[in-house]
């Protein structure tokens, strides 16, 4: 009798192990796929624009996003470039990867 009871526990433990192994494998695989996609997005080079004479953040915003509200694009450009105000100088390089 003891052997029969031992076999039942052993089979149940193996099923439990197999199920846990399967779940952990699936979670690990999905995690690696997600991390691979995130690192691909972060490896792109930033888009830089050199400010030309007469350009303002407003005109740049209208150029790079003609269908969006320029006020929002100017705000994003200021945040992206860590600008305190909207003043930019000729020759200044600003990031525009929005």
N, C-alpha and C positions, 0 to 999 in steps of 0.2 A: 504494500500500500504506500509505503513511503516513497518508493521510486515513481509511482504514478503521480503523486502529488508534486514531486520535484519536477517532473516533465511539464506539467501544466504551468507552473511558475516560470520555468525556463522559456517556454513558448511565448507566454505573455510578455516576458521581459524582452525577448528578441523582437517581437512586434512593436513594442514601445520604443526600443532602440532604433529600429528601422524607420519608424515614423518620425522620430526626433531628428534622425540623420537627414531624412528627406527634406524636412522643413528647414533645417539649418542650412542645407545646401542651396535650397531655393532662395532663401533670404540673402545669403552671401553672394550668389550670382546676380541677383537684382541690384544689390548694393554696388558691386563692381561695375555693372553697366551704368548705373546712375553716376558714380564718381568719374567714370571715363568720359561721359558726356559733359559733365561740369568742367573738367579740366580742359577739354577741347575748347570750350567757349572762353575760358580765361586766358588761353595762350595767344589770342589774336593781338595784333599790334594796335595801339591806339591811333585813331585818325587825328592828325594834327593839321591845323590850318594856320598859315601865316597871315596876320591881319594886314590888309592893303590900305593905302591912303584913302580916307573917306568912309571906310567901313565902320559899322557899329554893331553891337550885339544884335540889335533889332534887324538890321539888313542881313546879317549872317543867319539869323533865325528864319527869316523869310526865305532865304536861299536854300537852306538845308532841309527845311520842313514847310513847304509852301501850303500844305493842306491843314496844318496845325495852327493853333492860336500862338502868335509870336510871343506873347507875354509868358506863356508856359515854357516855351523853348528857351527864351532868355533866362528864365529862372533856373532851368536845368543846366544851361551852359555856365551860369554863375556858380552853381553848386559843384559841377564837375571840375571846374577850374579853380575852385576855392577863391572866387573873387568877392570882395566886400561890397563893391558897387559895380555899376555898368560901364565904368571907364576902361577902355582898352587903348593901346598905343600901336601905331604903325610898326610892323616888324615883330610884334608880340606873337608867340605861337600859343594857340589855344586848342584844347581837345574838343572834338566835335562828335565823338562816337556815342550818339544818343540812340 
